[in-house]
Amino acid sequence: MVPYALHEGDPLDMFKINEYSARIREEFANGGLFEGLIEKHLTKNKHYLKMLYTPDDKKADKDEAADKANLEALNSALSDAEKDLILRETQELKNYQEKPQDHNVLPSLTLSDIPKQIEFTDAETRMLGNVKVKFYDQPTNGISYVRIKANIKNLPAHLRLFTPMFAEMLSDVGTKNYKYDVFNNKMLNCTSGLSVNIDRYSNSTDHEDLLDRSESMLVSTGFLDRNIDSAFECL
């Protein structure tokens, strides 16, 4: 749907399967489907390029003669000592490649290396205005990651239909001040790009209560610490 929307097309065209199927059947029944396409794009298409090839029945002999001449020139240019060195190194390489490798030098992981207890990451919760924010202090080598979660559980039904399209297109649309390609370049200059997903999970322990679930839209990105101001400007 994104290419349709970005190039002034109808993003709902891909859902008009019945309409297009009926039109194809009608054109096929009237004999104007494949015949019309062949006539338009092949038989009456004046835009073409004609290429003529003449086979060379002596090409294989020419290639073989060229290879032979190259080998003879190389053989003449090498001294006996250089030839012996090439043969010796070739044999040493062959012996090394055929030698059984010592697998003990490879890093390995056993069950004893995996901790049995789950390690939980401590989070610091703060309020920024009316928004609850959790901070996780981790060694990320100067890179910060942000996940913004918006609750859409109570989104009206007539808008819920468009959430997959909205999530797919949000990272590829422009803004009030920037076209989509300009904004995309601006975003990539200071972040790793924008990732948008719909997250659904149940709040109930009863598997039969499928209606008790939460839905959120997740907007994620990462950026170098020095780009924090530019990244949040884009967000």
C-alpha positions as CSV (number, residue, x, y, z in Angstrom):
1,M,0.0,0.0,0.0
2,V,2.9,2.4,0.7
3,P,4.0,2.8,-3.0
4,Y,0.4,3.6,-4.0
5,A,0.1,6.3,-1.3
6,L,3.5,7.9,-1.9
7,H,3.0,8.2,-5.6
8,E,-0.5,9.7,-5.6
9,G,-2.3,6.4,-6.2
10,D,-5.2,4.8,-4.4
11,P,-3.8,2.7,-1.5
12,L,-6.9,0.6,-1.4
13,D,-6.4,-0.6,-5.0
14,M,-4.8,-3.8,-3.7
15,F,-8.0,-4.7,-2.0
16,K,-10.2,-4.4,-5.1
17,I,-9.7,-8.1,-6.0
18,N,-13.3,-8.9,-7.0
19,E,-13.5,-5.8,-9.2
20,Y,-10.3,-6.5,-11.0
21,S,-11.1,-10.2,-11.3
22,A,-14.5,-9.5,-12.9
23,R,-12.8,-7.1,-15.4
24,I,-10.2,-9.7,-16.4
25,R,-12.8,-12.3,-16.9
26,E,-14.9,-10.0,-19.1
27,E,-11.9,-9.0,-21.2
28,F,-10.9,-12.6,-21.6
29,A,-14.4,-13.7,-22.6
30,N,-14.4,-10.9,-25.3
31,G,-11.0,-12.0,-26.6
32,G,-9.4,-8.7,-25.8
33,L,-7.1,-9.6,-22.9
34,F,-4.0,-11.3,-24.0
35,E,-4.6,-10.5,-27.7
36,G,-4.8,-6.8,-26.8
37,L,-1.7,-6.9,-24.7
38,I,0.3,-8.8,-27.3
39,E,-0.8,-6.4,-30.0
40,K,0.0,-3.3,-27.9
41,H,3.3,-4.3,-26.4
42,L,4.7,-6.7,-29.1
43,T,3.3,-6.7,-32.6
44,K,2.6,-3.0,-32.9
45,N,5.2,-1.7,-30.6
46,K,7.6,0.4,-32.6
47,H,10.1,0.8,-29.7
48,Y,12.4,-2.1,-30.1
49,L,16.1,-3.0,-30.5
50,K,17.2,-5.6,-33.0
51,M,20.4,-7.4,-32.2
52,L,22.1,-9.9,-34.6
53,Y,24.6,-12.4,-33.5
54,T,27.0,-14.4,-35.7
55,P,28.4,-17.5,-34.0
56,D,32.1,-18.1,-34.2
57,D,32.8,-21.8,-34.6
58,K,36.5,-21.2,-33.8
59,K,36.0,-19.4,-30.5
60,A,36.8,-22.5,-28.3
61,D,40.0,-23.1,-30.3
62,K,41.0,-19.4,-29.9
63,D,40.4,-19.5,-26.1
64,E,42.4,-22.6,-25.8
65,A,45.3,-21.2,-27.8
66,A,45.2,-18.0,-25.7
67,D,45.4,-20.0,-22.4
68,K,48.2,-22.1,-23.8
69,A,50.2,-18.9,-24.9
70,N,49.7,-17.4,-21.4
71,L,51.0,-20.5,-19.7
72,E,54.0,-20.7,-22.0
73,A,54.8,-17.1,-21.3
74,L,54.5,-17.6,-17.6
75,N,56.7,-20.8,-17.8
76,S,59.4,-18.9,-19.7
77,A,59.4,-16.0,-17.2
78,L,59.9,-18.2,-14.1
79,S,63.2,-19.6,-13.0
80,D,63.7,-23.2,-11.9
81,A,63.9,-22.1,-8.3
82,E,60.6,-20.2,-8.5
83,K,58.9,-23.2,-10.1
84,D,60.2,-25.5,-7.4
85,L,58.9,-23.0,-4.8
86,I,55.5,-22.9,-6.3
87,L,55.3,-26.7,-6.4
88,R,56.5,-27.0,-2.8
89,E,54.1,-24.4,-1.4
90,T,51.2,-25.9,-3.4
91,Q,51.9,-29.3,-1.8
92,E,52.2,-27.8,1.7
93,L,48.9,-26.0,1.2
94,K,47.2,-29.3,0.0
95,N,48.6,-31.2,3.1
96,Y,47.4,-28.4,5.5
97,Q,43.9,-28.4,4.0
98,E,43.6,-32.2,4.2
99,K,45.0,-32.3,7.8
100,P,42.3,-33.0,10.4
101,Q,41.5,-29.8,12.4
102,D,41.6,-29.5,16.1
103,H,38.1,-28.7,17.2
104,N,39.1,-28.0,20.8
105,V,40.4,-24.5,19.7
106,L,36.8,-23.4,18.8
107,P,34.8,-21.6,21.5
108,S,32.0,-23.7,23.0
109,L,29.1,-23.2,25.3
110,T,27.8,-25.8,27.8
111,L,24.8,-25.9,30.1
112,S,27.0,-24.9,33.0
113,D,27.7,-21.6,31.3
114,I,24.0,-20.6,31.3
115,P,22.7,-19.2,34.6
116,K,19.7,-21.1,35.9
117,Q,18.2,-17.9,37.4
118,I,16.6,-15.1,35.3
119,E,18.5,-11.9,35.6
120,F,16.2,-8.9,35.9
121,T,17.3,-5.5,34.8
122,D,16.6,-2.7,37.3
123,A,14.6,0.2,35.9
124,E,14.2,3.7,37.3
125,T,10.7,5.1,36.8
126,R,10.2,8.8,36.4
127,M,7.3,11.1,35.4
128,L,8.0,13.5,32.5
129,G,4.9,15.7,32.6
130,N,2.0,13.2,32.6
131,V,4.0,10.4,31.0
132,K,5.5,7.5,32.9
133,V,9.1,6.8,31.6
134,K,11.3,3.9,32.5
135,F,15.0,4.3,32.3
136,Y,17.3,1.2,31.9
137,D,21.0,1.9,32.5
138,Q,22.9,-0.5,30.4
139,P,26.4,-0.6,28.8
140,T,25.5,0.2,25.2
141,N,28.8,1.9,24.2
142,G,27.4,5.4,23.8
143,I,24.1,4.4,22.1
144,S,20.7,5.2,23.5
145,Y,17.5,3.3,22.6
146,V,14.0,4.7,22.9
147,R,10.7,2.8,22.7
148,I,7.5,4.9,22.8
149,K,4.4,3.0,23.6
150,A,0.9,4.4,22.9
151,N,-2.1,2.6,24.2
152,I,-4.7,2.0,21.4
153,K,-6.9,-0.5,23.2
154,N,-9.9,2.0,23.2
155,L,-9.3,3.1,19.6
156,P,-12.7,3.3,17.7
157,A,-13.5,0.4,15.5
158,H,-13.6,2.5,12.3
159,L,-10.0,3.7,12.9
160,R,-8.7,0.3,14.1
161,L,-9.1,-1.0,10.5
162,F,-6.2,1.4,9.5
163,T,-3.7,0.6,12.3
164,P,-1.7,-1.9,10.2
165,M,-1.4,0.6,7.3
166,F,-0.6,3.5,9.8
167,A,2.2,1.4,11.4
168,E,3.6,0.5,8.0
169,M,3.5,4.0,6.6
170,L,4.5,6.1,9.6
171,S,8.2,5.7,9.0
172,D,7.8,6.6,5.2
173,V,5.7,9.7,5.3
174,G,6.7,13.4,5.5
175,T,5.8,16.1,7.9
176,K,4.4,19.6,7.8
177,N,7.8,21.0,7.0
178,Y,9.6,18.2,5.2
179,K,8.8,15.9,2.2
180,Y,9.0,12.2,3.0
181,D,12.4,11.7,1.3
182,V,13.9,14.8,3.0
183,F,12.6,13.8,6.4
184,N,13.8,10.2,5.9
185,N,17.3,11.4,5.2
186,K,17.1,13.8,8.2
187,M,16.0,10.9,10.4
188,L,18.8,8.5,9.2
189,N,21.4,11.2,9.7
190,C,20.9,11.1,13.5
191,T,19.2,7.8,14.3
192,S,19.1,4.1,13.2
193,G,15.7,4.8,11.6
194,L,12.1,4.4,12.8
195,S,10.5,1.1,13.6
196,V,6.7,1.0,14.2
197,N,4.9,-2.1,15.4
198,I,1.5,-3.1,16.9
199,D,1.9,-5.0,20.1
200,R,-1.0,-7.1,21.4
201,Y,-1.0,-9.1,24.7
202,S,-3.6,-10.4,27.1
203,N,-4.1,-9.1,30.6
204,S,-6.0,-12.2,31.7
205,T,-4.8,-15.6,32.9
206,D,-8.0,-17.2,31.6
207,H,-7.3,-18.4,28.1
208,E,-11.0,-18.3,27.2
209,D,-11.2,-14.5,27.9
210,L,-9.8,-13.4,24.6
211,L,-11.4,-10.0,24.7
212,D,-9.3,-8.9,27.7
213,R,-6.2,-7.7,25.9
214,S,-4.1,-4.6,25.6
215,E,-3.0,-3.1,22.3
216,S,-0.2,-0.6,21.9
217,M,1.7,1.0,19.1
218,L,5.4,0.8,19.6
219,V,7.7,3.4,18.0
220,S,11.4,2.5,18.4
221,T,14.7,4.0,17.4
222,G,18.3,4.2,18.5
223,F,20.9,7.0,18.3
224,L,24.3,8.0,19.5
225,D,24.2,9.9,22.7
226,R,25.6,13.0,21.0
227,N,22.6,13.0,18.7
228,I,20.0,12.9,21.4
229,D,18.7,16.5,20.6
230,S,18.4,15.9,16.9
231,A,16.8,12.5,17.4
232,F,14.1,13.8,19.7
233,E,13.5,16.8,17.3
234,C,12.6,14.2,14.6
235,L,10.5,12.2,17.0
